[in-house]
Amino acid sequence: MSPEEISAAATIGLLLVTAVYAWLTWRLATHADKSAEAAREAAQHSEAAAAASARSAAAAEAAVPVDFTVTATATTSKTLVHLMSVGSNIFIHRVELKILVVPSADGEVYEESGTTTINGGVFLHAGEQTFAVINKEIKTGSTLLGQALVTYSLDEKGQTRERRVSIGRITVDAL
């Protein structure tokens, strides 16, 4: 074989190797594109599943019974308004009180308010209680009317919710 024939054969061989390489690269690119599309579809399905799961969790949380009962105790310098969790275990983060006080003697009706913030929340089992404070003595035997705005969550760092609790005709007891 002459050097020209060897050169021609090598060129044809190189052309065939290049053609196979180009064909394999095209197949690899096609499959990579299909794989990327499948990954996009999987991400969309995962997003839809996560949204459905969040809606389901929200519906389950909405069905958790959360309510409170309220009593009051007077001391010499302040009044403790006791909140008892009824129905569920919860974390209480804040209590805002707005109360009308009807004194036991024929005195005037007056308004008292107080806010108690509990850093990190306090955990209450159903049936347990905590208290909010009004930094003023309210006479024993007085009647309280009003409301408490309770900020609570179902777990320590979870989304907080508010529940308005009516305080109706509670007689203040002595400590």
NORKA-V234079 format. One record per pair of residues at least 6 apart in sequence whose ideal C-beta (glycine too) atoms are under 6 Angstrom apart, sorted by the first residue. I is the first residue (numbers start at 1). J is the second residue. Records with the same first field share a line. If there is no record, write none. Layout:
I: J  J
//
This chain:
64: 88
65: 87  88
66: 88  163
67: 86  87
68: 83  165
69: 84  86
70: 167
71: 82
72: 79  81  144  170  172
73: 80  173  175
74: 137  138  140  172  174
75: 175
77: 137
78: 133  135
79: 134  138
80: 131
81: 97  132
82: 129  131
83: 129  130
84: 129
85: 124  126
87: 126
88: 126
89: 125  126
90: 124  152
91: 121  123  153  156
92: 122  130  152
93: 118  121  151  160
94: 117  151
95: 116  132  148  150
96: 115  149
97: 113  114  132  148
98: 113  146  147
99: 112  144  146
100: 109  111  145  146
101: 110  112  138  142
102: 109  143
103: 139  142
104: 139  141  142
112: 134
114: 133  134
116: 132  133
121: 156
122: 130
138: 172
140: 172  174
142: 172
143: 169  171
144: 167  170
145: 168
146: 167
147: 164  166  167
148: 165
149: 162  164
150: 163  165
151: 160  162
153: 160
//
